[in-house]
Amino acid sequence: MSPAAGGRPRDPAIDAAVLAATVRLLREDGYGGLALEKVAAVAGTSKAAVRRRWPQRQRLVIDALASVLVVPPAPDNGCTRCDLHQSVRLLAEVLHERLPAGVLAPLIADCSGEPELHEYLLHSLVRPGRAAAAVAIRRALGRGDLRPDVDPELLVDLLASVVYRRELFGEAPVDAPAARALVDLLLRGVAVDFDRLVFISRQPAEQRHRFH
């Protein structure tokens, strides 16, 4: 437990209450309407206690969003095409369903002028969501399904960028047909044999291992 100002130990119950109150008020009032006085009142504490823990409003919001963000599991369907489809859909669902609407874009803008805050935002909210796709792509490279010169980080960026763009601009999340179209478009450029991956994806799950 880290000490608060004055050397007093921090109460994790207050931390949790403040984060939960922040998420609730972001959903109700939006990013621009978030007031620390109201956060404190909903959390049952004081504005000074909130300020001691989070001197920067942006860090409070980042930590609040991180508290509800779930890192999607890396799918393992024995099928590169299926794994990448599922990775894109999982990321879209996490961003759209777990985060309060309309918060991510103004938060990014608010952190953009401070490199340390911007890095903290990326570390807390953006990079964890890429994990499932990164695992799926490394697994695909290991199977020999992708060309050996494929840069896995760049491919993750290409897949995730569409998901984040839709979230940031308030568009509909990437649904299943859009995820398939996105993945197939990229696989046509990076797969060793795209038609073979399509064939494998259409086989029953229990039979796909025979093709690796």
Summary of the structure (lengths in Angstrom):
residues: 212
radius of gyration: 20.6
end to end distance: 48.3
largest distance: 64.9
contacts: 644
relative contact order: 0.12
helix: 71%
strand: 2%
